[in-house]
Amino acid sequence: MGNRTIVPFGPQHPVLPEPIHLDLVVEDEKVVEAIPSIGFIHRGLEKLVEKRDYQEYVFVAERICGICSFIHGLTYCLAVEEVMKVQVPDRAKYLRIIWSELSRIHSHLLWLGLIADAFGFENMFMQSWRIREKILDIIEETTGGRVIFGSSKVGGVRKDISPETMQRILVLLNTYEKETRELGDKFLADYTVKNRLVDVGVLTKDAGYLLGAVGPMARASGIPQDLRQTGYSFYDKIKFEPIVSNTCDSWGRCDVRIREIYQSFDMIRQAAKLMEVGEIAVDVKGNPEGEFFMRTEQPRGEVVYYIKANGTKNLERLRVRTPTFANLPPLVSILPGVELADVPILVLTIDPCISCTER
């Protein structure tokens, strides 16, 4: 046995923009143990339900994370709507799908740029974020925001998309999908990417189940789990199958995430075709009373919102469990045995969002 050293990884790191903090126990250049340290950017957002009424809190929920903000707000709204037995108009449900999938595309393109940058592929980083900027342009045009959408509310949505605008967006998305496929396919086929990711950071199917992996990390280990299959917000009207890989390694996690981008383009087209003209919201009166668990599929995996209401305008309790929080135990399990230089890449394969994790 060689000399063992504890190397602090993060919270600031030149490769990884997320303030994740790991203490790596290394033996020569091999990692033998990884110890996570959580709480570096704790903000106490869950406590704010006591000071913001249930309608206002939608805006706070969206600010839990700037990358997957829309689905945070959507999940919160869905939970409150279940407690209050609110029937959301059909058009609002399809609009929610469209914005959810645009959010997934821009999140995955952001991740693709970051992992390309970690490999030293600066041009691919720029190209990925160039396409992402165009997706953000669509989001800005339809919601008024680029990072925080602000379009969901309890009872429906605040914004509508005209049929003419929707048709123009679909034409643009066809072009963006072609550009994304060229980029993603080149990344997955690259010799350097395969050399550093294939059979590295292996998470078996059994280990994924045992450790509670979610999202692309679980699906890359052969677990066909996708909360969109539960049919919330009319996802049961959309034809799709969970993107799954059986390689169980770091390359498989990248493969699943990139193919999910292609799938999201198709899901937007389906939702736009099924969406009919109608109301986009209903008036919500009164205060919620009761409790509910709502689960949806974030770009990084399952997010859980638990709310408890007591009949007043302020919720009594809010608890959020985010996908990165669930994926930290699987991450810690795959790091022992890898080279120290591979740690930043392997951390990026789970697409960490520490802002979500530390609410």
Buried (B, 14 or more C-beta within 10 A) or exposed (E): EEEEEEEEBBBEBEBBBBBBBBBBBBBEEEBBBBEBEEEBBEEEBBEBBEEBEBBEBBBBBBBBBBBBBBBBBBBBBBBBBBBBEBEBBBBBBBBBBBBBBBBBBBBBBBBBBBBBBBBEBEEBBEBBBEBBEBBBEBBEEBBEBBBBBBBBBBBBBBBBBEEEEBEEBBEEBEEBBEBBBEBBEBBBEBEEBEEBBEEBBBBEBEBBBEBBBBBBBBBBBBBEBBBBBEEBBBBEBBEBEBBBBEBBBBBBBBBBBBBBBBBBBBBBBBBBEBBEEEEBBBEBEEBBEBBBEBBBBBBBBBBBBBBBBEEEEBBBEBEBBBBBBBBBBBBBBBBEEBBBEBBBBBBBBBBBBBBBBBB
